[in-house]
Amino acid sequence: MRRIDFVTLRLFVAIAETRSLTGAAEREHLALAAVSKRVSDLEGQLGVSLLYRQPKGVELTPAGHALLHHARNLLDNLQQLDADLSEFSQGVKGHVRIHANTSAVIEFLPEDLSAFARQHPEVKIDLEERVSSDTLRALREGLADIGIFAGHMPAEDLQVFPYREDRLVLVTPREHPLAGRECIALREAAGFDFIGLQQDASLHALLQQSAQQMGTPLRLRIQVRSFEAICRMIHTGMGIGVLPEQVVRNYLPALDVAMVPLTDVWARRELKLGVRNLESLSVTARQMLEHLTLREGQA
């Protein structure tokens, strides 16, 4: 395996950004001869030319562009590693990574994580908002300790626990013909234009599956990437949509939309907690999992 030190990688990035050996030498406070030797040694070690030497500077070869991409990633990761470890030296005693779908992030996690942070102020929490399919992928690849996702998503290879339930509602413009209904089945709304989420969102998959079962395809007019964008499109009269009730309540004061409870069985949706292997969880991640499952029991 080739050994490349971080000083040389940082120097190479400086050369690429200044397009000059002299400029890189000045930026990194090195002698020009030392910079030239490091680059020559690196090219010899890798067995490829990294730079086109020109009268007014240098340009990267294709191999040089490839190295630049990886060098930047490695240096960014090193910087993040340094930041993370410095937090431990300042009193952080644990770290837990959570990936969760938007419903969980908006509806439940603010209070749940706030309560955990008050009990464990020395623990660092990394939360990333992801669609359910990406959350499951992160769990399987070891990129997250705990995942929260829609309960209908396949997760047989993971260890899964109940988290919360949310209720889906139909959202319409305030003056829409369906806005005054006390409740409604999705079938009754299928003739109208819908605003939906992107293809990989679990809510999109749930609606498509329901439409197939009732034999009436939804007229999906626009697809966006967030609940807020759906609400804003509905506010302007572009169509109707299906969203979690609590999410809509967050936007009701600002937007002129109405919500109608759905009578379909699937409209009561489970959110699940998942881990790849309970036995391999860190003590901190296990504490978080126990906290979240306890909060489910109190809800």
C-alpha positions in Angstrom: 0.0 0.0 0.0 1.4 3.4 -1.0 2.0 5.8 2.0 1.2 9.4 1.4 1.5 11.9 4.3 -1.0 14.6 5.0 1.6 17.4 4.6 2.1 16.4 1.0 -1.6 16.2 0.4 -2.1 19.6 1.8 0.7 20.9 -0.3 -0.8 19.4 -3.4 -4.1 21.0 -2.8 -2.3 24.4 -2.4 -0.6 23.8 -5.7 -3.9 23.0 -7.4 -5.6 26.1 -5.9 -2.7 28.5 -6.7 -1.7 26.8 -10.0 1.8 27.6 -9.0 4.6 25.8 -7.2 5.9 29.2 -6.0 2.4 30.2 -4.7 2.0 26.9 -2.9 5.5 27.3 -1.3 4.6 30.8 0.0 1.2 29.6 1.3 2.6 26.6 3.1 5.8 28.4 4.3 8.1 26.0 2.5 11.2 26.5 0.3 10.4 26.2 -3.4 13.0 23.4 -3.8 11.3 21.4 -1.0 7.9 21.8 -2.7 9.4 20.7 -6.1 11.0 17.6 -4.5 7.9 16.6 -2.6 5.8 16.7 -5.9 8.5 14.8 -7.8 8.7 12.2 -5.0 4.9 11.9 -5.0 4.7 11.4 -8.8 7.4 8.8 -8.5 5.7 7.0 -5.7 2.3 6.9 -7.6 3.9 6.2 -10.9 1.9 9.0 -12.7 2.3 12.6 -13.7 0.2 14.9 -11.6 1.1 18.3 -13.1 1.6 19.8 -16.6 4.6 22.2 -16.1 4.0 25.4 -18.1 5.9 28.7 -18.3 3.3 30.6 -16.3 2.4 27.9 -13.8 1.1 24.4 -13.6 -2.1 22.6 -14.6 -3.4 19.3 -13.2 -3.3 16.2 -15.3 -6.3 13.8 -15.2 -4.5 11.9 -12.5 -3.9 15.1 -10.7 -7.6 16.0 -10.7 -8.4 12.5 -9.3 -5.8 13.0 -6.5 -7.2 16.5 -5.7 -10.7 15.1 -5.2 -9.5 12.5 -2.8 -7.0 14.8 -1.1 -9.7 17.3 -0.3 -12.0 14.6 1.1 -9.2 13.2 3.3 -8.2 16.6 4.6 -11.9 17.4 5.4 -12.3 14.1 7.2 -9.0 14.8 9.2 -10.4 18.2 10.2 -13.6 16.7 11.3 -11.7 14.0 13.3 -9.7 16.7 15.0 -12.9 18.7 15.9 -14.6 15.6 17.2 -11.7 14.5 19.3 -11.2 18.0 20.7 -14.8 17.9 22.0 -13.9 14.7 23.9 -11.0 16.5 25.4 -13.3 19.2 26.6 -15.7 16.9 28.4 -17.8 15.1 25.8 -18.1 11.5 27.0 -20.2 9.9 24.3 -21.4 10.2 20.7 -24.5 8.9 19.0 -25.5 9.2 15.3 -29.1 9.3 14.4 -30.7 9.3 10.9 -34.4 10.0 10.8 -37.1 10.8 8.3 -38.7 14.2 8.2 -41.8 13.3 10.1 -39.8 12.2 13.1 -37.5 15.2 12.9 -40.4 17.7 12.8 -42.9 16.0 15.0 -41.2 14.1 17.8 -37.4 14.4 18.0 -37.0 18.0 19.1 -38.6 17.3 22.5 -37.2 13.8 22.8 -33.6 14.8 22.0 -33.9 17.9 24.2 -34.9 15.7 27.1 -32.0 13.4 26.5 -29.5 16.3 26.3 -30.7 17.6 29.6 -30.1 14.2 31.2 -26.8 13.6 29.4 -25.2 17.0 28.7 -21.8 15.4 28.0 -23.1 13.4 25.0 -22.7 14.6 21.5 -25.8 14.0 19.2 -25.4 14.0 15.4 -28.9 14.1 13.8 -29.3 13.9 10.0 -32.6 14.2 8.3 -33.0 11.6 5.6 -35.9 9.9 3.7 -36.7 6.5 5.2 -34.9 4.5 2.4 -31.7 6.5 3.0 -32.0 6.0 6.8 -32.3 2.2 6.3 -29.3 2.3 4.0 -27.2 4.2 6.6 -28.1 1.7 9.3 -27.0 -1.2 7.0 -23.8 0.5 6.1 -22.9 1.4 9.7 -23.2 5.1 9.0 -25.9 5.6 11.8 -26.3 4.0 15.2 -30.0 4.5 15.3 -32.5 5.1 12.5 -36.1 6.3 12.6 -38.2 5.4 9.5 -41.7 4.7 8.3 -43.1 1.4 9.6 -44.1 0.0 6.2 -40.5 0.0 4.9 -38.9 -3.5 4.7 -36.3 -3.9 7.5 -36.2 -7.6 8.2 -32.4 -7.6 8.4 -32.4 -5.0 11.2 -33.5 -5.0 14.8 -36.7 -2.9 15.0 -38.6 -1.3 17.8 -41.8 0.8 17.9 -41.3 4.6 18.2 -44.4 6.7 17.5 -47.6 6.9 15.4 -48.6 9.8 13.3 -51.8 10.5 11.3 -51.9 11.4 7.7 -54.4 14.0 6.5 -55.5 15.5 3.2 -54.3 19.0 2.7 -56.2 21.4 0.3 -56.4 25.1 -0.5 -58.8 26.8 1.9 -61.4 27.4 -0.9 -61.1 23.9 -2.4 -64.3 21.8 -2.9 -63.0 19.2 -0.4 -61.9 21.7 2.2 -65.1 21.5 4.1 -65.3 17.8 4.5 -65.2 16.3 8.1 -63.2 13.3 6.8 -62.5 11.7 3.5 -61.1 8.5 1.8 -58.2 8.9 -0.6 -60.3 7.4 -3.4 -62.7 10.4 -3.2 -59.8 12.8 -3.8 -58.1 10.8 -6.6 -59.6 13.0 -9.4 -57.8 16.1 -8.3 -54.2 17.2 -9.0 -51.7 16.1 -6.2 -48.5 17.6 -5.0 -46.2 14.9 -3.7 -42.7 14.1 -2.5 -39.8 12.8 -4.6 -39.8 9.1 -5.7 -37.5 7.8 -2.9 -39.7 9.2 -0.1 -41.5 6.6 2.0 -44.7 8.7 1.9 -44.7 8.7 -1.9 -44.3 4.9 -1.9 -47.2 4.5 0.5 -49.5 6.7 -1.6 -48.6 4.9 -4.8 -49.2 1.5 -3.2 -52.6 2.7 -1.9 -53.5 4.0 -5.3 -52.6 0.7 -6.9 -54.7 -1.2 -4.4 -57.8 0.9 -5.0 -57.2 0.8 -8.8 -57.2 4.5 -9.2 -53.9 6.2 -10.1 -53.2 9.6 -8.5 -52.7 12.6 -10.7 -49.3 13.6 -9.4 -48.8 17.1 -10.9 -45.6 18.2 -9.0 -43.0 16.5 -6.9 -40.9 18.4 -4.4 -38.4 17.5 -1.7 -40.0 18.9 1.5 -43.2 19.0 3.4 -43.0 22.8 3.5 -42.7 22.9 -0.3 -45.9 20.8 -0.6 -47.8 23.1 1.8 -46.6 26.2 -0.2 -47.7 24.7 -3.5 -51.1 23.8 -2.0 -51.3 27.4 -0.6 -51.0 28.8 -4.1 -53.7 26.5 -5.5 -51.5 24.1 -7.5 -53.1 21.0 -6.1 -53.7 18.9 -2.9 -51.5 16.6 -0.9 -51.2 14.1 1.9 -49.1 15.0 4.9 -48.7 14.2 8.6 -51.2 16.1 10.7 -48.7 17.6 13.1 -46.5 18.9 10.2 -49.5 20.7 8.7 -50.4 22.2 12.0 -46.9 23.8 12.1 -47.7 25.6 8.8 -51.4 26.4 9.2 -50.9 29.8 10.8 -48.8 31.1 7.9 -50.5 29.4 5.0 -54.1 29.4 3.7 -54.6 25.7 3.7 -57.2 23.3 5.2 -56.7 19.7 6.4 -59.2 16.9 6.2 -58.7 13.6 8.2 -58.2 10.5 6.0 -60.4 7.5 6.8 -58.1 5.0 5.1 -56.5 2.4 7.5 -53.0 3.2 6.3 -53.5 6.9 7.3 -52.5 5.9 10.8 -48.8 5.4 10.2 -46.2 3.8 12.5 -42.7 5.2 12.9 -40.0 2.6 13.8 -36.7 2.7 15.5 -34.0 0.5 14.0 -30.4 -0.6 14.8 -28.1 -2.9 12.9 -27.1 -5.0 15.9 -28.2 -4.2 19.5 -25.3 -6.0 21.0 -22.7 -4.0 19.2 -24.2 -0.6 20.1 -22.1 1.7 22.3 -23.2 2.4 25.8 -24.3 5.9 24.7 -26.3 4.7 21.7 -28.0 2.1 23.9 -28.9 4.8 26.4 -30.4 6.8 23.5 -32.4 3.9 22.2 -33.8 3.2 25.7 -34.7 6.8 26.1 -36.5 6.9 22.7 -38.4 3.7 23.4 -39.4 5.0 26.8 -40.6 8.2 25.3 -42.8 6.1 23.0 -44.3 4.5 26.0 -45.1 7.8 27.6 -46.6 9.3 24.4 
